[in-house]
Amino acid sequence: MSDIGLEAYRFTISWSRLIPGGRGAVNPKGLQFYNNLMDDLVKEGIKINAVLYHMDLPQILEDEYGGWISPKIIEDFTAYANVCFHEFGDRVAHWTTMLQPNALAQGAYDIGELPPNHCSYPFGSNCAVGNSTTEPYLFIHHSLLAHASTVYLYRRKYKAAQKGIIGLNLYTMWFYPFTDSKIDIEATERAKTFLFGWILHPLVFGDYPETMRKITGSRLPSFSSYESELVTHAFDFIGLNHYTSVYTNNRPNTIEGPLQDLSADLAILFRDTKDAPPSAMLRPGTMVDPHGLELILEYFQEKYGNLTFYIQENGYGGSDGTLNDLERIDYLTKYIAGTLKAIRKGADVRGYNVWSLFDLYELFGGFKSHYGLVAVDFDTDERRRQPRHSAHWYSDFLKNNAAIELEYDFTTKISHAQI
């Protein structure tokens, strides 16, 4: 990291590693692991952005009360966060409570493809537990309350001395109507409401969007007056994970009877390209569209005011793992240029993180999706690492204050001569 010239490093603290029982005793080996990592980062002058949670709930809490579908999670998560603030807060510049809960609602609690694999028939068929009709909404509701409780704790007990900031992370895509029909335009706005407004509306205004309430009815939980006050403005920044844009078109509701799931509430089909097959599941796409990131930041500014953002994930996943990764350099050049253009238009973006430093296990691609600036050979016992061409390019960009043209031609591919 130091050789490349990185100024900051984001990583997730594993709740299960630090407190295997979910609450109570701290694992000394887990504590030592994170202390060693953070001490080394500080020694190299690299800012620490620590994430408190990303799909690694201690199994005992899932078994005991269902994890995030129970309000009991709020107290346990806040207690876990308290341990992290106490043990590591003297070195952490940025705290992110959760990564992309808006994406996990469908993947983990409706269709059941992601941990903890909750779903119910006919919306998902390979889950031992779950209720696709209600659990996506309970998960987000308790996530917001746990986040807000944690922010309140940090501000009351730690912020003055530690001087860090704390926020929440969103998974983002930009949505284009598949056609210019009224129903596809409405579907596009519905996608923005469910993916963005579901989280940001309570954080800015204290309640869920009225559009969601009309669609979901009583399945969408309500905030008490105290909870609404707790959630409102419970963030110093919003982290964004952004990779691509998609086309959206209206999907007629094909479900008969009173049962609805999140996908039926959305009533949308997503496509990577105009010619791609449609999917009701919001998955990582392939469209390279830096203008979409600009539009997201403009949309947030218009809808929610002048929020502070960090681009916490943005990157390209090649399938062949080549070291000569010109497509990744091309992608990063375009998206950094798009970010700069958004800043010039008034977006308050304070930082940008490439996903990822190393090749690693990806949720949908496993070890076959190569996102790293540094290649990892998973077929060797020592997991041999080699910097890709993109690592050298990015290092030069960071160390030499290299400029990226704001009017970069997004339709062209980069060549060897441009590197």
JOLIN-V587319 format. One record per residue. SS is DSSP state (alpha for helix, beta for strand, coil for the rest). PSI is psi in degrees with one decimal (999 if undefined). D_CENTER is the distance of its C-alpha to the mean C-alpha in Angstrom with 1 decimal. Layout:
BEGIN
((SS;PSI;D_CENTER) (SS;PSI;D_CENTER))
END
This chain:
BEGIN
((coil;-44.6;22.0) (coil;-40.1;25.0) (coil;-39.1;26.9) (coil;-32.9;24.2) (coil;19.8;24.0) (coil;136.6;20.5) (coil;-18.1;20.4) (beta;155.0;17.3) (beta;125.6;15.4) (beta;131.8;12.1) (beta;162.4;12.3) (beta;130.3;11.8) (coil;129.7;15.0) (coil;115.2;16.0) (alpha;-42.8;17.5) (alpha;-31.7;19.8) (alpha;-39.0;21.1) (alpha;-42.6;21.9) (coil;82.2;23.3) (coil;-30.5;24.0) (coil;2.8;25.8) (coil;-33.7;22.9) (coil;160.4;25.2) (coil;-128.8;28.2) (coil;136.9;29.1) (coil;136.4;26.9) (coil;113.9;27.1) (alpha;-31.9;29.0) (alpha;-38.7;27.9) (alpha;-42.4;24.2) (alpha;-44.1;25.0) (alpha;-38.7;26.9) (alpha;-49.5;24.3) (alpha;-34.2;21.8) (alpha;-43.2;24.7) (alpha;-44.9;25.9) (alpha;-47.8;22.6) (alpha;-38.0;22.2) (alpha;-41.0;25.9) (alpha;-39.3;25.7) (alpha;-44.5;22.9) (alpha;-41.2;24.9) (alpha;-34.4;28.0) (coil;2.0;26.5) (coil;26.2;25.4) (coil;123.9;21.7) (beta;143.8;19.5) (beta;124.7;17.3) (beta;102.5;13.7) (beta;131.1;13.4) (beta;135.4;10.6) (coil;-26.7;12.5) (coil;133.5;10.9) (coil;85.2;9.0) (coil;23.5;11.4) (coil;51.7;14.5) (coil;132.8;16.6) (coil;129.2;20.2) (alpha;-30.7;22.1) (alpha;-33.3;24.9) (alpha;-33.9;22.8) (alpha;-43.3;21.8) (alpha;-36.4;25.5) (alpha;-45.5;26.9) (alpha;14.0;25.3) (coil;9.4;22.5) (alpha;-123.6;19.6) (alpha;-9.3;17.2) (alpha;-3.6;19.6) (coil;142.2;22.1) (coil;-14.0;22.4) (alpha;-24.0;23.6) (alpha;-26.0;20.1) (alpha;-47.7;20.0) (alpha;-43.1;22.9) (alpha;-39.8;21.9) (alpha;-40.8;18.4) (alpha;-38.7;20.0) (alpha;-40.5;22.7) (alpha;-44.5;20.4) (alpha;-37.2;18.7) (alpha;-40.9;22.2) (alpha;-44.8;23.1) (alpha;-44.6;20.3) (alpha;-42.4;21.3) (alpha;-42.8;24.9) (alpha;-34.1;24.8) (alpha;-9.6;22.3) (coil;-21.6;22.0) (coil;-15.4;24.9) (coil;-10.5;22.9) (coil;123.7;19.3) (coil;-40.5;18.7) (beta;131.2;15.2) (beta;131.4;13.7) (beta;122.0;10.1) (coil;-46.3;10.8) (coil;150.4;7.8) (coil;128.5;4.3) (coil;53.5;3.2) (alpha;-28.5;7.0) (alpha;-29.6;7.9) (alpha;-31.9;7.5) (alpha;-23.8;9.2) (alpha;-45.4;12.0) (alpha;-48.0;13.6) (alpha;-33.8;13.0) (alpha;-25.9;13.9) (alpha;1.2;16.3) (coil;-62.1;17.9) (coil;-29.0;18.4) (coil;26.1;17.9) (coil;-16.9;16.7) (coil;156.4;14.1) (coil;139.5;15.1) (coil;21.3;17.0) (coil;58.6;18.3) (beta;134.6;19.6) (coil;171.3;21.4) (coil;151.2;24.9) (coil;139.6;27.4) (coil;10.0;27.6) (coil;-26.6;23.9) (coil;151.8;23.2) (coil;-3.2;26.0) (coil;30.6;25.0) (coil;140.6;23.9) (coil;-26.6;26.2) (beta;165.6;24.9) (coil;163.1;23.0) (coil;97.9;23.6) (coil;-18.8;21.5) (coil;-37.9;23.2) (coil;-30.9;22.1) (alpha;-34.4;19.5) (alpha;-36.4;16.3) (alpha;-35.1;17.6) (alpha;-41.4;18.6) (alpha;-50.0;15.3) (alpha;-41.2;13.5) (alpha;-48.5;16.7) (alpha;-30.7;17.0) (alpha;-44.2;13.4) (alpha;-41.6;14.2) (alpha;-38.3;17.6) (alpha;-41.7;16.6) (alpha;-49.2;14.2) (alpha;-39.7;17.2) (alpha;-39.7;19.7) (alpha;-41.6;18.0) (alpha;-42.2;17.9) (alpha;-44.4;21.5) (alpha;-48.2;22.5) (alpha;-45.1;21.2) (alpha;-36.5;22.9) (alpha;-36.5;26.0) (alpha;-27.9;26.6) (coil;-30.1;24.9) (alpha;-41.2;23.8) (alpha;-40.5;27.4) (alpha;-40.4;28.2) (alpha;-24.1;24.9) (coil;31.9;23.9) (coil;178.4;20.2) (beta;160.0;17.5) (beta;140.4;14.8) (beta;-168.8;11.7) (beta;153.1;8.6) (beta;141.6;5.0) (beta;144.5;4.3) (beta;129.2;4.0) (beta;143.7;7.4) (beta;153.4;10.7) (beta;145.8;14.1) (beta;125.7;16.7) (beta;137.7;20.4) (beta;136.6;23.2) (coil;-36.2;24.7) (coil;175.3;28.1) (coil;18.1;29.5) (coil;155.4;30.6) (alpha;-41.1;30.1) (alpha;-31.8;28.3) (alpha;-35.6;25.8) (alpha;-41.6;25.2) (alpha;-38.8;24.8) (alpha;-38.0;22.4) (alpha;-42.7;20.2) (alpha;-35.5;20.3) (alpha;-39.1;19.6) (alpha;-43.4;16.4) (alpha;-39.6;15.2) (alpha;-45.4;16.4) (alpha;-35.1;14.8) (alpha;-39.5;11.2) (alpha;-52.8;11.4) (alpha;-29.1;14.6) (alpha;-35.7;14.0) (alpha;-49.5;11.8) (alpha;-34.1;13.3) (alpha;-48.1;16.9) (alpha;-38.6;17.4) (alpha;-29.0;16.1) (alpha;-41.6;18.4) (alpha;-9.1;21.2) (coil;4.4;21.2) (coil;166.5;21.1) (coil;157.2;19.5) (coil;142.2;20.4) (alpha;-32.8;24.0) (alpha;-42.7;23.2) (alpha;-40.4;21.1) (alpha;-40.3;23.9) (alpha;-36.3;26.5) (alpha;-41.3;24.8) (alpha;-22.1;23.9) (alpha;-135.6;26.8) (alpha;-10.4;27.2) (alpha;-21.6;24.3) (coil;115.9;21.9) (coil;162.2;22.6) (coil;149.0;24.1) (coil;136.8;23.7) (coil;168.8;26.9) (alpha;-38.2;28.0) (alpha;-45.3;27.1) (alpha;-39.7;23.6) (alpha;-43.0;23.1) (alpha;-37.5;24.4) (alpha;-41.5;22.2) (alpha;-36.3;19.0) (coil;124.5;20.1) (coil;26.5;19.0) (coil;60.2;17.3) (coil;148.3;15.2) (coil;-25.1;16.2) (beta;163.7;13.3) (beta;124.1;10.0) (beta;141.1;7.3) (beta;128.8;6.0) (beta;121.1;4.6) (beta;132.4;7.9) (beta;-32.3;10.5) (beta;178.8;13.0) (beta;163.3;14.9) (beta;162.3;16.7) (beta;143.7;20.0) (beta;137.9;20.4) (beta;154.9;23.7) (beta;138.6;25.0) (coil;115.9;25.6) (coil;141.8;28.7) (coil;115.8;28.3) (coil;3.7;30.0) (coil;126.7;29.8) (coil;146.0;33.1) (coil;-178.7;33.6) (coil;-16.6;31.9) (coil;132.2;28.8) (coil;148.2;25.6) (coil;-179.3;22.1) (alpha;-42.0;18.8) (alpha;-39.4;19.4) (alpha;-36.3;22.9) (alpha;-41.0;21.8) (alpha;-44.9;19.6) (coil;50.3;22.6) (beta;145.0;20.9) (beta;135.0;21.2) (beta;144.6;18.8) (beta;137.9;20.2) (coil;-40.9;19.1) (coil;172.6;22.5) (coil;-29.8;25.5) (coil;-3.6;27.2) (coil;151.5;24.4) (coil;146.4;24.9) (coil;156.1;23.0) (beta;139.7;20.5) (coil;-12.2;19.5) (coil;131.0;16.4) (coil;103.7;13.3) (coil;162.3;12.8) (coil;133.7;11.8) (coil;-171.8;14.7) (coil;-7.1;17.2) (coil;126.6;18.1) (coil;108.4;18.2) (coil;75.5;18.1) (alpha;-26.0;17.5) (alpha;-29.0;19.2) (alpha;-37.5;16.4) (alpha;-40.4;14.2) (alpha;-44.8;17.3) (alpha;-35.9;17.7) (alpha;-47.6;14.3) (alpha;-37.9;15.2) (alpha;-41.5;18.7) (alpha;-45.4;17.8) (alpha;-40.9;15.9) (alpha;-42.1;18.9) (alpha;-38.1;21.3) (alpha;-36.8;19.8) (alpha;3.4;18.6) (coil;-166.0;20.6) (coil;82.2;20.1) (coil;155.9;16.7) (beta;131.6;15.6) (beta;150.3;12.5) (beta;128.6;11.1) (beta;103.2;9.7) (beta;-18.8;7.8) (beta;129.9;7.5) (coil;122.5;10.2) (coil;177.4;12.8) (coil;129.6;15.4) (coil;96.7;16.1) (beta;151.2;19.9) (coil;-18.1;21.8) (coil;-12.0;24.9) (coil;16.3;23.8) (coil;149.1;26.3) (coil;-26.9;26.8) (coil;69.6;27.9) (coil;67.6;24.5) (alpha;-32.4;25.6) (alpha;-35.3;23.1) (alpha;-42.3;20.2) (alpha;-43.1;22.1) (alpha;-46.4;22.8) (alpha;-50.1;19.1) (alpha;-39.4;18.1) (alpha;-45.4;21.2) (alpha;-42.7;20.5) (alpha;-33.3;16.9) (alpha;-40.7;18.1) (alpha;-40.9;21.1) (alpha;-39.5;19.0) (alpha;-43.5;17.2) (alpha;-38.9;20.6) (alpha;-40.1;22.1) (alpha;-39.3;19.6) (alpha;-42.5;20.6) (alpha;-26.7;24.2) (coil;0.6;23.8) (coil;-3.4;22.7) (coil;134.6;18.9) (beta;78.7;18.3) (beta;119.6;15.9) (beta;-14.9;16.7) (beta;162.1;15.0) (beta;128.0;13.5) (coil;127.5;12.2) (coil;136.7;13.1) (coil;115.3;11.3) (coil;174.5;13.3) (coil;-50.2;16.4) (beta;156.7;17.8) (coil;144.5;17.9) (coil;-174.5;16.4) (coil;121.8;15.9) (beta;146.1;13.4) (coil;-42.9;12.7) (coil;-24.7;14.6) (coil;-4.8;16.7) (beta;-137.5;17.7) (coil;4.6;19.7) (coil;-10.7;20.7) (coil;116.5;17.6) (beta;96.8;18.3) (coil;-9.2;15.6) (coil;142.7;17.4) (coil;-27.6;19.5) (beta;125.9;21.6) (beta;142.8;22.8) (beta;127.2;23.3) (coil;98.5;26.2) (coil;-4.8;25.3) (coil;-3.6;28.9) (coil;147.6;30.5) (coil;-34.9;30.8) (coil;-0.6;30.0) (coil;58.5;26.8) (coil;136.9;28.2) (beta;135.9;26.0) (beta;129.6;26.9) (beta;133.6;25.4) (coil;171.3;24.8) (alpha;-36.6;26.3) (alpha;-32.1;23.0) (alpha;-41.7;23.0) (alpha;-40.9;26.4) (alpha;-46.6;25.5) (alpha;-38.2;22.5) (alpha;-44.0;24.7) (alpha;-39.9;27.4) (alpha;-43.4;25.2) (alpha;-44.2;24.1) (alpha;-30.7;27.5) (coil;15.9;29.8) (coil;42.6;28.1) (coil;148.9;28.0) (coil;145.1;27.7) (coil;128.1;25.7) (coil;123.7;27.6) (coil;-27.9;25.9) (coil;34.7;27.9) (coil;135.4;26.7) (coil;102.2;27.9) (coil;-6.8;24.8) (coil;-8.6;27.1) (coil;160.8;28.5) (coil;147.0;27.7) (coil;152.1;28.1) (coil;168.3;31.2) (alpha;-35.4;32.5) (alpha;-19.3;34.7) (alpha;-5.6;31.8) (coil;999;30.3))
END
